[in-house]
Amino acid sequence: MLYYIRMFITVEKVKIIMVILMIILALGIFSKLFEKSSSGKEGFQMDSTTVKIADIQNNLIPNSATKSVPLYQPNPTFKPIDIAQNTITMVPNGYYIVDGSVMNGDMGGGGNIAVLPTGTNINPFPAMMSVANIPPGYFKYTSEGTDYLAQIPFGHYIVADSGTITPRVYNMATLPVNNTVGPLPDLTVSNVPDGYYINPVPPGLAKIPAGYYIIDDTYMALFPSGDTIKTAPNTSVPGVTIPNGYYINTITNSDGSASAGLAQLPSGYKYAKLADGVTDDRTNIVPATNAAMMSYIMNGNVVPGSNSIVNGNTSLGEVNTKYDPTNYTNVTYHDTPEDIMKQTDAMGLEFGSMTVVDATGKKISYPYVPGQGTPTYYTPGSFVFGPSNYVPNYEDSVYLSRTTGLSTVSTAVPANSVMGGFCSSTDKTTIEQKCNSIPADQCASTSCCVLLGGTKCVSGDDKGPTMKSNYTDPTILTKDYYYYQGKCYGFCQ
């Protein structure tokens, strides 16, 4: 067999096989290099396919109808929050920076933040907010020489100013739909609403077709999906913005140059905020989930805009320290027990306390005792399962039975012993139930019941209550004496 193998495999055949393998390897390397040089970055594909606006948005019908803006008034509930005094390092959602900047107290930050106005209310316009970065749905309203931040009514936008007198007069129009084009927006007081753009011919505000975004005043393209990167919008053209849900992704080409393209916002990420604390920076994204944040950090990045990870001017992206996942000494999982008790104290009740009604009808508070279970009390006379007749099934009857856990074996009771009354019963639970139902003025006259504390009738004899659990009943104020057979036992008064 070895002889035939040697005859089949010759030196010439081995050389041919080696040449074929080298050719295949070279083709694989070449294809990888070509793929990297064309896409710019492995895992991303650049698609520069565009269409002309005129090919998509044709036969637009002009609509020049306008109306005046509503009557605005200063917000009566405007209450700025001091940034330095409250050590605010991140602007909450629904707030904006009126003045100053959001910085840690030790860095000298100061100023105020306030809630965004709603309805016809207006707030002072922040000095650091430019018109191009006004939040969607708001505009710069000028009255008697003072600038305010006002909310645009739903379904409308601000159009060209109709006068130059003071106070300034504005017009507004409804957002165009379908094949209509509205008047030009006033870019000196507001921005172009999301999903709309300035159409060149006829000039005016038009709705962007579904699935498209505007690149400039001539071209548009379909939205990118997955790892596809498309041509970035030219934001220097009036009305052209980065669409919501997308951002500018910069990739490094094989020759070392950088290319910017429009990419889909990755799952688990959100936009960073600009210096005004309310406007999204659609060119900069930060993690929004723990998984994305850890991946972001492990890649050597810092996380601007996250109060729990970095210290510094988070609204501006300035960072002092990085998060160290190996440092377990600076981790606080919850508040201290003292803080929790203070936070949960309400209406004079401490943490874990309960309120019960005593024999006189007065509500008293009993503190929770560590080591015991949390009891559940029902109001005396209440119906646990409703006022109607409740018939439990077999499983519930076992769990609800007061004899659960007790021995089911009992001593046979002769029939003639029934003449002796319930005190002749050998079932302690039955005697306890019967004694509980006897009025207080008749309790001490029986042979098997005692009046504990002068208020509650329970089973017992001259030695005291049979059920020792009665001593823990919070409705009995004094438990150091009882009546039996007309006599008082214990610390009688």
ZATI-618868 format. One record per residue: y, z, x of N, C-alpha, C, O in turn; residue in one letter. Coordinates in pm, whole numbers, plus 50000, padded with zeros to 5 digits. Each point is the difference from the previous one (the first is absolute). Layout:
! ZATI-618868
YZXYZXYZXYZXA
...
! end
This chain:
! ZATI-618868
498805000050083501205000049917501265000050087500944992649974M
499065015750130501155000850090500234986650070501134996550030L
497834996449994500104986950067500764990049912500874992850047Y
498775007049824500684990849907501465003649981500854991149986Y
499465021850014501415004249986500814995350119501124995249984I
498335006250135500714995550120500224984949999501034995350048R
498034997349898500174985449992501094996449898500734990250020M
499395017649872500984996849895501425003650044500924992149978F
499305019650083501335004450043500204995850145499415005650093I
501454984349924500314995150134501415004150037500765004849916T
499604993250209501345003550048501054991249933501085004849966V
498604982450013500964991049937500295004349856501144999449955E
497825004949972500205004149860500835012949993500845001549911K
498945007750182500805012250002501464996950023500885006049938V
499414984650152501384996250028500664994049875501165002849972K
498094989049953500564993949879500325010749896501044999449934I
498065010450050500245010649903501225008250039500805003649913I
499374999450215501165007650045501304992549974501005006149963M
498994980950056501214992049975500375000249853501185001049965V
497824998149947500265000249855500605013449959500955000549922I
498505010550130500505013349967501445001750048500825006049929L
499514989050187501375001150052500974991949915501145004249978M
498394984049973500884992149913500285007349869501135000049952I
497835006349990500185007549875500955011750021500865002549915I
499005004650197500885011250030501454995550017500925006649952L
499284982250115501364994850020500644996049868501205002349980A
498024991749930500534996349869500415012449920501034999849931L
498175011150078500345012349929501295006150051500835004449921G
499344996050212501235005550058501204991649961501065005449970I
498784981550031501104991249966500435001849855501195000149968F
497815001249943500345002049858500735013149978500935000549918S
498695010150153500695012949986501444999150048500915005449937K
499304987750178501354998450052500864991849905501175003049980L
498254986649963500754991649907500365007849873501114998749947F
497955009350007500255008149880501105010250025500845002049913E
499175004550202501005010250031501374993950018501005005749957K
499064982350109501294993850023500614994649872501224999349988S
497934996849916500534994549876500395010849902500954998149923S
498365013150076500295010549903500995010250053500615007449922S
499554993350209500925009750057499355013350024500295006350101G
498844998249812499355012850016498674999549929499914995049887K
499075010150177498674999449942499965007849869500465011449995E
499004982649902499925006449870501104995649904499935003149882G
501094989650168501074995149915500064984850009499804994250107F
500494999449782500114985549996501394996249951500455004849896Q
500224986750179501354995749965499944987749912499354990150034M
501325010749852500054988949906501464996649975500735007949940D
499704980450106501404996049987500224989949889501014992950000S
498065006249906500134990449891501155004249908500035011449953T
500904979650021501145002949913500154988749899499474989050017T
501285013949877500354989949900501495000849975500615010550019V
499964978549938501434999749972500305006449865499244998549904K
501885008650092500395006449875500204989549891499675002449884I
500884985950153500264989749901498724994949936500034995149887A
498835005950185498734995449944499425009849899499174996249918D
501255016450088499465010349912500995003449888499645000449882I
501625002050158501025004049903500834987849961501054997450059Q
498484995249845500774988549953500295001549851499375008049931N
501574984550023500405000149858500475013949956499705004449889N
501045002450198500535013149963501194998349905500834991150016L
499225017749883501064999449899501035010850033499655011949999I
501604984650029501025010150032500305008849879500004995549886P
500255017350143500365009749897501155008350054499815008250090N
501374989849856501205006550055500455011949918501115005050021S
498074999949886500415011149914500115012850082499075003550073A
502055003549915500235012850069500605010049903500444996449890T
499585016250151500645010649923500465010850096499575000450116K
501305008249837500545010650084498975010950021499095001849920S
501085005550190499095011150029500315011549905501105000549945V
497945008850033500275011549912501095009050060500384998550116P
500105010649803501045009450043499335011050082499255008249946L
501034992150183499405009950089500925012250012501224999049980Y
498195012350052500755012450017499365008150113498804998850023Q
501985009550047499435008450107498895008949946500105005349889P
498874996250189498825007749959500375014849985500375006350099N
499544999349781500375014249983499015009650064500335011650025P
498474983750002498985008750061499844997350150499015004050060T
501984989350000499904996750142500115012750084501055006450003F
497864997350064499965012050083499354996550134498774999750009K
502044997750093499424996750131499215011750059500315011649972P
498704985350107499175010050067500314999450149499914989450062I
500475022049996500365000550141498774997650086498995006949986D
501094983250104498864996150082499665010750103498845003950013I
502185000850060499765009750106499565013549944499105006450054A
501554997949838499685013149943498575000649947499355010450010Q
500164978549935498654999649944498984994050096498854997449962N
501585000350166499114994650105499204988149948498784999550015T
501934990949926499354988049945499794990050112500954996250068I
497824999449952499674990250103499464987149942499684990850074T
500225008549793499544987849936500624999349860499995009949927M
500554978750038500644998549870498924998349894499204990750009V
500745018249890498964998549896500234987549917501114994549996P
497845001049937500134988549911500985003149888500005011049943N
500854979150026500985001949895501315005750049500925001949920G
499205001150211501225005250059500594989750097499314990650041Y
501955011249996500634991650101500985008450080500455010549954Y
499894984950167500915007250088501434996649960500434988550012I
500315021449941501404998049962500874998650124500844991050009V
498965018150087500724999450127499175007150106499035006949968D
501354991350157499285006350111498694993050029499854988049974G
499195019550080498714994450036498945010849989500305011950009S
498474983849972498885009349990499475002450140499354991450059V
500925020749995499555003750133499635014749996500475007349913M
498714997050180499655014250007501245008250035500924995250067N
499075017449887501175008550020500365001750146501185000850034G
497814999850056500305002150141500574987650067500415000450115D
499614988449810500564987850057501404997349947500604989850033M
499935019449886501374998649955500164991249878501114995449973G
497835002249951500104991749882500805006849891500075012349996G
500534979949915500785005649892500294989449897499694988350019G
500905016049871500294990849892499355004649872499605011649986G
500304979149918499465003349868499134988749949500194988450035N
498845015349881499214990249925500185003249852500385011249964I
499344979149950500175001949857499014991049927499454990650056A
500345012649816499114992049915500694987049964501194999949971V
498054989150029500564987249960500495000749856499325005749915L
501844988650055500535000849863499184991549904499374990250040P
500655013649834499304992649895500954997549883501015006949985T
498644983149932500834996949884501384995150039500134991350087G
500895014249850501384996050028500695009650097501224999550014T
498025009250052500575009150098500194992950134499244990950033N
501755013350042500264994450132500165011450100500565010549968I
498954987250153500115009550111500834993850112500154987850003N
500385020250088500744994450113499144990350081498835002750025P
501754986250015499284990050078499925004750145501035003150060F
497754997649998499875005050138500614990450101499864987849988P
500815017850110500674991850100499014992350085500304989150048A
498495016649974499044993550089499194989049931499234993150066M
500945005149802499214990249928500784986949992501124999649948M
498284989750102500634986949990499604993549868499035004049936S
501734986050024499724993249874498634993650002499314999649898V
500294995250217498714993350010498835009649981498894995849968A
501375017150052498915009949990500135008949878499405010849995N
501364985149906500095007749876498635000049934499354989549993I
500195022149956498675000449938499904990249883500994997749931P
497854996550048499834990849886500375006849869499615011349974P
501154981549944500425005549872501325007450005500425005549898G
500264994950217501295006950014501044990250054499654989350050Y
501635014449941501064991850056501185008750039500095011749961F
500814982450117501195007050047501114998149898500564989149987K
499755021449940501004999649892501315005750053500045010950056Y
501064981549924501325004150047500905003149882500164991849909T
500435020050093500915004149893501175007650059499825010250067S
501394984749908501235006250049499955002350151500405010550049E
499114979650021500005000450145498895008350062499965001250123G
499135004649798498915008150051498674993249972499794994549891T
499325005750207498704993649987498975010149950499985011550043D
499164984049865498945008349943498684992450005499964987750010Y
498965019949981498674994249986499605001049854499945011049944L
499804977649991499704999749857498704992449977499604991750081A
499765011449808498744993649964500274987649913500785000649905Q
498574988350130500134987849921499125001449875498845003950013I
501674993149869499165001049880498744991550013500024989550064P
498915015149875498714993250011500114985549950500564997349894F
498884993550187499984985949962501284992550027500164988849952G
500785017250124501274993650029500254999750151499305006350078H
501734986149960500444999850139501504997550001500564995049903Y
500105008650210501454998850012500354985950049499434995250098I
501514998249833500414986450037501415000650058500555010750022V
500014977450004501274999150071501095007849930500045000849877A
500865005150203501105008049949500974990949924500354989150045D
500085015849838500894991849917501475003550020500864994349932S
499465014750159501395003550021500185008250125499035005350055G
502184995749990500305007450122500875012049973500515006250094T
499684997449778500875011449968499255013050025498785000050017I
501955011049986499425013350017500195007949872501145000949955T
497855004949982498625000050048499344986449993500364991649917P
498705006450169499364987150012499174996849876499355008849945R
500684978550011499274995849881498774992150042500094990850081V
498755013049863498764993250033499454993049878500395002949887Y
498724987850137499224993649896498535002150032499655003150114N
499504995349787498575000450024499344989749909500604995449903M
498185001250129499234990449922498555004549997499565007750086A
499724987449816498575003149993499244992050105500394988850034T
498545016950017499204993250102499394987249941499475000349889L
500614988750184499484987349947498475000149988499315006850076P
500214985649829498554998849978499644985249996500834991449972V
497895006050058499454986449992500864990150077500205001550120N
500334988249811500724989250068501515001649992500734990250014N
499765022049965501455002049992500535004750134499285006150079T
501984991049945500695004850120501305006649955500794994049927V
499435018550119501185007449958501154998650098499874993350102G
501275012949866501154999450091499665006150136499065007850012P
501714988650088499795005250135500225015050003500965004849939L
498185002950129500225014450013501145003050095500294992350092P
500355019149885501105004450086499415007850116499725011949986D
500094981750127499385006350116500945009850070499585006850093L
501684994049864500915009750061499845013949937500515009850055T
498824991249831499815012949936498545003249973499675011549972V
499454978650037498595002349970499154990550080500514991250069S
498175010549922499084991050069499234991849897500145002249880N
499064988550167499214991649912498795007849951499295005750084V
500434994949786498865007849949498684994650056499874988250031P
499155020749980498684996150045499414989749904500115001449878D
499274988150180499384989749918500934988749962499604990949926G
501665009450123500974989649968500624994950130499885006250105Y
500804982349886500654994250118501184991649953500144997349881Y
500704998750213501154991649969499574985550011499724995050110I
500234998349779499594986049997501154991050046501145002049957N
498574988050130501104991750051500564990249897501224998849987P
497904994249941500464989849903499195001449873498784998150003V
501845005249882501395004449987500165014050058499055007949997P
502134995550057500155013050064499965011449898500634999349895P
498615011250137499905011649913498755008050029499224996550089G
500585014249837498855008750019498824994549919500124997449881L
498735001050186498814994649936498815008950031500005007550097A
498984991549820498795008050017499064992950096499784987949989K
499645019750105499044994350094498704997149927499525008749927I
499894979550090498724997049934498935010050040500005005050112P
499104997849797498925009650026499174995650120499584988450008A
500195021050085499174997250117500764994350118499394997150103G
501935001349885500794994150108501045009950051500345009849933Y
500174987550187501145007250055500954990050064499584989150040Y
501695014649969501034991050051500135001750151500145011250050I
499814977650022500165000350147501474998250038500535007650081I
500134982449859501434997950021500534992749877499365000149895D
501794993550116500584993349884499364986649970500454992949910D
498505003450164499364987149977498505001449975499434992349922T
499915017550144498555000849995499515013149939500695010250003Y
498094989249941499285011749954498534997950035499594989050037M
499615021749952498574999250034499245010249918500575009349943A
498114988750052499145009549931499895012950080500074999850123L
499765011449808499875012850067498785000150091498974994249965F
501125012350151498815001550085499055010449942500415009049927P
498324989750106498995009549954499065003150114499814991950091S
499605020249904499065003950105500705000950135501045006550013G
498374986950088500565000250136500854987750028500344997450115D
500014995049782500834988250019501475003850016500515008649928T
500164985050167501435002050023500714986949972499604989450048I
501465011549871500754987949964501395000450062500385009950063K
500364979549918501344998950056500905011149946500055002449880T
500645004450209500855011249960501234995049927500554989750037A
499905017449859501234996049929501215001150091500085009050084P
500864981949898501245000350075500995008949925500734995349912N
499285017750122500825009649926501494998450023500815006549934T
499574984750160501444997650020500574991049891501224999249983S
497924994149943500464991649889500255009049879499135008149966V
502024991049967500295008749885498924998949892499634989149957P
499895022450000499015000249894498564999650047499105002649920G
500654994350207498634999450051499645013750058500655004750093V
498335001549851499575013350045498505000050023499304990649964T
500245020050098498555001950020499425004849868500465010249947I
498544983049998499465004049868499405014050005499505004450104P
500565002449784499415013349988498484999150013499374991549938N
500055017450144498574999850025499624992150125498824998650031G
502194996350040499764992250122500975004950108500995006749969Y
498744989950154500855004350111499934989750111499174990949997Y
501715010550101500044991050114499065005350108500235010750056I
498734981849972499005003950100500244992050127500014987749997N
500185019250114500234993450128498704999850080499375010450021T
500234977750023498774998550077500344994350137501024993450018I
498125009350077500194995350138499124987850024498785000549981T
501844988750060499274987750028499305000750136500255009150078N
498904981349947499244999850126500914998450122499665004450109S
501514989149870500914998150113500965011750018500894999550085D
498925011249836500845011750014501205000149907500675010349989G
499624978649944501124999649908499645006949869498825002149970S
502195001349953499805007049874500354990849884500944992150008A
498295009149884500254992249880500055009549880499195009249989S
501774988549924500165008449881499604992149878500384988449984A
498845017849929499554993449879499925009749885500015012150020G
499924982649859499885008349880498535003549978499154991249994L
500565021849995498625004749982499955009649882501015005849960A
497794995749986499805009149887500005014550049499475003050106Q
501145005949814500055014250036498585005550004499304999449899L
500255005950215498605004850010499755011849907500925007449964P
497844994149998499615011249916500185013150077499605001050116S
501015009049820500225012950063501335001150073500275010250062G
500574979449931501305000350067501124998449898499784995249889Y
501425008850150501194998849917501174996350088499905000250123K
501234996349813501204996650076500665012650057499985010649937Y
500594988050182500865010550053501354999249927500294990149933A
500535020250082501305000549934501114997050100499895003150118K
501184990849832501184997750081500825012950010499605010449947L
501544988750120500805012150026500535006349873500315011950000A
499824980349890500525005949876498975008649931500335007149905D
498434992650141498965008649946499384995349871499125006849947G
501314981949998499454995449872499564985450005499134996049922V
501444996150167499684985850007498774997650087499895005550109T
499184986349842498814996550076500354990750115500744990449983D
498715012750135500114991150115498754991250001498955004150049D
501174983949897498844991349984499594993050129499134991450000R
501515012450109499574995150130499235010650078499534997450111T
500355014549832499365011150070499135007849902500505004649897N
498234996850133499085007149911499445012150072499905000250122I
499755010049800499425012450053498805003749914499904995549886V
499195012550167498825003949922500385008349877500925008150004P
498354989549887500215007649877498805008549965500105008349910A
498774990050158498815008049975499555006450130500394995750109T
498795014749880499535007150119499174990950091500125000750122N
499044990849816499154991250080500844990150080499774997950119A
501224996149814500874990650070500835007050106500264994450107A
500175017949864500835007550094499215003350127500534998850111M
498225005649874499205003250118499754987750084500055000650123M
499684988049811499814987650075501274996150072499964995250113S
501175006949822501294996750058500275008750123500494995150102Y
499205017849887500255009450109499054997450116500435000250116I
498294997549855499024997850105500314987650084499564998950114M
501214991849829500394988250074501235002350086500564990650057N
499875022249953501115003450087501364998649937501014999850070G
499044999149797501274998449931500495013449947499235009549986N
502064991249986500575011449932500324995849857500084988149970V
500095021549945500154997049859501395004149953500175011649960V
500824979750042501305003549946499945001349849499234992949934P
501585016250011500045001749856498975009549947499845001149878G
499435006150208498995009449955500375014050048499935002750119S
500465006049790500475013350036498885008650056500265009250078N
498494988149883498885008450042499454996150136499175007150056S
501284981549999499424995350126501005000750114499655004250110I
501594991849866500984999250109501195008949968500225003949886V
500534999250218501255007349986501134991250052499834992850098N
501295007749838501134992150045500664992949884499815003849885G
500964986050146500704992549898499034990149938499954988450040N
499275016249863498934991749945500544988149923499344989749994T
501845011449948500534988849925500404988450092500014988549958S
500325014750168500384989750095498864996250093500164991250085L
498705015449901498864996650083499995006650135499164996550083G
501765012949945500035006750129499005011450001499945007849905E
499294993350201498895009550003500105008350126500294994850107V
499455018349881499995008950115498605002450052499775000050121N
499285002149788498655003550042498994991249930500294994149896T
498525005250162498894992949940499005010049946499895011250048K
499404984649853498965008549942498815000550095499534989750047Y
499995022449982498865002050089498805004149917499945011649957D
499084979550018498865003649915499095010450061499145005449931P
501024997650200499145009950065500605013950000499355009650041T
501894991649912500685013049999499795006349863500554995249900N
498665015550094499695006449873500855012649977499815006849899Y
501114996350190500765012449987501214998549909500525009949950T
499934977850028501194998249917499664994949861500834993749935N
497975009050020499564995349869500085011549900499435010750025V
501254987449865500085009949892499384993849876500524990449943T
498365015350015499274994249888500555004549866499904992749902Y
500675019350090500555004949874501005011050031500115004650114H
500634999749782500965010850016499275013350023498815001249975D
501945008650074499445013250021499695006549865500604996249900T
498475013650096499715006849873501245006349937500135000349877P
500795004850206501225006049945500864989449931500565002549893E
499554985650169500794989349939499374995249871500704997049903D
497975002250096499314995649879500235009749886500234995949886I
499725017250145500245010149896501424999049946500235001749880M
500754995750209501374998749955500194987649914500755000249903K
498564988950134500154987649925499345000849863500474993649906Q
498465014150082499275000849874500465011449912499535001349887T
501385007250161500495011149919500904994649891501004993450029D
498675009249847500794995249887499965010349889498965005949971A
502194996249969500135009049885499495014050034499435006749914M
500764997750210499615013550038498535001650028499545011350019G
499704978049985498565000950025499724996050144500404989150042L
498955019450032499624996750135498784991050000499354998149897E
500354996550219498874990750011498705006849958499635010550054F
499674983449849498715005149957500075011049898498955005049958G
502254999250000500095010949903499714994949860500004987949975S
499755021649933499704996349862500725009649907500315011250038M
499964984349841500695008049900499045003149886499354991049947T
500555021850016499145004349891500825008649904501115004250033V
498344998249850500665008249899499295013549991498785000549985V
501995010450025499395013249994499805004449855500234992349907D
499335020250075499675005149867501225000749909499864999449878A
501345001850180501215000949919500644986449974501054999249936T
498324990050113500554986649981500974995650106500584989349988G
499615018550117500934996850107499314991650106498865002850039K
501834986850008499464991450104500195006750136501105004250035K
497824996650041500055005850134499364990450098499124992249963I
501325008350163499514991050105499035007450089500285011050048S
498564982749975498995005650089499874990950121499794987949984Y
500335017450138499904991650119498564995750025499055006549957P
500844982450113498684995150038499455008350116500705002550098Y
498055001849890499375008250103499104991050085499054994249947V
501235004650184499134991650085498565004849998499735012050004P
499374978649990498585003350001499354999149864498784999149990G
502025001149905499424998849866500234985949947500894992950046Q
498305003249859500144986949941501244999149913500585010249963G
499814977550005501164998249914499555000949855499304991049953T
501095019649974499535001749861500764990849905501134996050027P
498225000749863500634992449894500015008549874498945003649948T
502254999750003500135008649883500454991749880500804990750014Y
498695012749872500414993849875500725010449914499695011950005Y
501264983549918500735009049913499055006149898499234992749937T
500815020650043499115006249901500184993849862501124998349952P
497754998149986500064993749868500104985050004500004993549895G
500095000650227500104985550009498634993749988498985006650019S
501004980549948498764992649987499854991250124500774990650020F
498255012450060499804992750126499624985649973500484990950067V
498655007049833499524986649970500554994749867499394991449938F
501795013850019500604995249878499695009149882499065007950007G
501734991049885499805008949885498804996549913499535008349922P
499974979250091498854996049919498725005950058499975004750114S
498984995049806498715005250045499494991550116499864987849988N
499865018850122499544992850120498515002350017499545011450010Y
499714977549993498555000850017499664993450133499994987750009V
499745020350096499694994050131498614994050001499125003949922P
500704986550169498654994650018499175009950082500495010750036N
498274985749994499115009550066500515003850139499985011750038Y
500504978050039500475002850135501215009249997500085009550077E
500884987549832501195008449992499685014049952500625009750044D
498404991549865499665013349950499445008850110500185012249998S
499124981550099499465007850112501145004950088500035011750041V
500924979149989501115003850087500975009649932500575008850065Y
499604989749805500955008549928499415013449957500745009049961L
497964992350047499365012349955500415011750089500064998550122S
500235012949819500375011950076498805006150070500155008950085R
498664986549881498795005350064499564991350117498945002350058T
501884987549976499634991550112499925008450127500935007450033T
497984991550038499785007850121499335013349976499585006550095G
500304997749780499325012649969498544997449969499614988849967L
499615021350042498584998749972499784997149852500635006249914S
498474984650058499684996649860498845008349948499594998549885T
499895010050201498885008749958500585013249949500715006850075V
499014997149802500535012449942498885007949935498934994749968S
501365018250013499005008849938499934997449850501034998749933T
497775000550016499814997849856500555011949923499725011550033A
501064985549865500615010549918499275000649866499934989849930V
499515021750031499325001149871500964997149886501205002350010P
498244992549882500834996149887500665012049935501114998849948A
498225013050053500585011649933501185005950077500735008549947N
499484987050179501125005450076501324994149954501075005150034S
498874984349888501234994049951500775009849913501224999249989V
498045010349949500655009949915500905009250080500855007149944M
498974992950188500815008750085501374994550031500805006950063G
499514980649894501314993950027500014992650133498994999450069G
502164994949966500074991750122499895008650127499704994650106F
500555018749884499915008350120498575001750047499775004150114C
499264992849800498605001150041499514987650072498854999550044S
502014990449968499604987650067499875002350150500725008250058S
498374984750004499815000750146500794989250073499994999550123T
500684992049803500784989250060501435005150023500765001749905D
499605000650220501325005450033501124990449960501085004249961K
498634982850050501034990249964500315000649852501164999049960T
497805002649957500215001049855500805012549964500904999449916T
498775011950147500745012449973501474998450039500895004449928I
499364989050189501374998050046500794991649900501155003249969E
498234986249980500674991549902500305007749871501094998649943Q
497945009650011500225007749878501125010250018500835001849911K
499205005050204501045009950026501384993650006500985005849954C
499104982050106501304993150009500574996849864501214998749984N
497924999949916500464996349866500375012049912500514998149890S
499235014250157500285012049921501465004050017500494999850113I
500235003749782501405004650012500105012450086499035007650013P
502144994650046500205011150092499835013649931499565009650063A
500804991249808499915012949933498575003649959499755011149953D
499304979750064498615002749966499094999850122498835003849993Q
501714991750120499194997750120499345013050049498805000250024C
501985010449992499515012350063499045007949911499455010150044A
500354985449832499095007249911498574994750007499115005649937S
500664983850139498654994450015499295006950116500605007550076T
498084989849934499215006250106499854991450123499415004450099S
501114983249897499834991050116501294993150039499974990550079C
501165013849869501284993850034500995010750045499965011449956C
500944984350135501075008750046501314992549989500034987750009V
501075019749972501324994149991500695001750135500555010650030L
499414978750052500515000650137501524999049999500564990649944L
500105019150119501455000050008500685001549867501214998149990G
498035005349906500585001549868500374986949934500695000049897G
498884988650160500424986949945498834990549976500044992349904T
498925008050179498934990149989498675007049976499665009550070K
499594985749829498695005349967498934992450076499874987849984C
499365019250101498964993850081498735008449989500045011449952V
498854983050091498745007449997500005011050105500574998350108S
498795013449860499965011150095499515012849934499585000149885G
500495010850193499595013149951500915010550064501124996850040D
498415015749969500845010550056500264998250149500875006650056D
498374984450008500224997550144501004988850023500354997150114K
500134996449779500994989550013499484986449957498884999249950G
501904990050068499614986549960498734995550072499795002850118P
499374990049808498784994450060500334988250089499494999150112T
501354991949841500404988250076501165003850093501135001949953M
498624999250176501035004250095501104989550015501085003050053K
498654984849901501024989550011501215002949913501064994250019S
498785014949883501135003549914501125006850079501154999949957N
498515006150157501025006650080500964990050067501055003950050Y
498574983149951500864989650061500804992549895500694990450033T
499225013949840500734993249894501505003250014500395011649988D
500454978150038501435002750022500755004049873501125005150009P
498284992749871500695003749876499925014949971500725004949912T
498425002550160499905014549982500865006650107499664999650118I
501435006449841500945005550097499435012350072500145001150122L
499235008149805499445012150060498505000149977499524998949887T
499745002650223498544999649990499365013050050498805000550027K
502035010249985499485012450057499565010049892499725011650032D
500214984249840499465008849897499414991549888500344988349985Y
498785017849936499374993049887499585010449897499875011950030Y
499924983349846499555008549889498564996749964499634988349990Y
499565022149989498624998249956499615011549906500165011850031Y
499344984149852499595009749898501145009949966499775011849976Q
501454982950022501135008249961500575008550111500965007349976G
498494992150146500485008150112500614991050106499644988350014K
501305017550062500684992650106499395004050134499795011850027C
499924978250056499435002050132500944993950105500644989749975Y
499445016750140500844995050109501335007050004500125011749963G
500934980850083501345005850010500694998649866500834991149981F
498845017649926500544999349864501395006449999500265009650072C
500614985149848501365005549987500075010449887501065005749975Q
! end
